[in-house]
């Protein structure tokens, strides 16, 4: 991964992301629904923000490059 491809997170989003175990983070990133491909894909070039106390990842589909998002609910 090059320096340019590191995800950008707001400070609250970075804290929530860091609290998720590494293996779970990997699973979350590789299980994102793409509306164009009509199946689960890996998200790339993503950023993270907190919305309504939940972590929202927004990025691109690794297959077709369309916009995708993954909401991770906080417990």
N, C-alpha and C positions, 0 to 999 in steps of 0.2 A: 504494500500500500504506500503510495507516495504521500508526501506531506500535503499536497493539494487535495487529496481525497479524504483526509480526516474529517469526520462529521463535525458540524458546527451545532453547538447546543447553548441554550441560554443557561445561566448558572443554576436555576432551579431544575431544569431538565437534566443537566449534567449530574446533579446529585441523585435524582431518581434513577437515571440510567446506571450510575455507579453502584447503586444498591441492588441491582439485579445481578445474580450470579452469571459468570462469563458463559457457561454452557447454555443457559436460558436466553441470554442476549443473542447468541448465535442462532438458536432456534427461532426466535422472534424475527430476526432479520431475513431468515430464509423461508419464512412462511407468511408472505404478504400477498393479498389478493390483487391481481391485475384485471381490471375490467375489460381491457382490450384483448389480452391473451386468454382470459376466462379460466385461469388456474392460478395456483400459488406460485410465486416467484421470489427471488431474492431482491431486496431493495438495495439500491446503490445511490451514491451522491446524496445522502440523506442529511437532514438537520432535525433537531429536536426542540420542542417547546412544550410548555405546560399549559393545558387548557382544561378548566374546571377540575383541577387537581389531578388530571390524568396526563400521561406522557404521550405526545403526538409526534410520530416520526413522519416526515414528508420527504419524498425523494423520487427516484426513477426506477422503473422496471428494468431488471438486468437483461431482459430479452428484447423488448420492443421500445424501450426508453420513454414510454408514456409515464405520466405522473401517477404515483401511487402513494398511499398513506397507511399507517398502522397506528391504531390507538391502543395504548397499553394502560389499562385501568389500574389505578393505585388501590392498594388494599387498606 
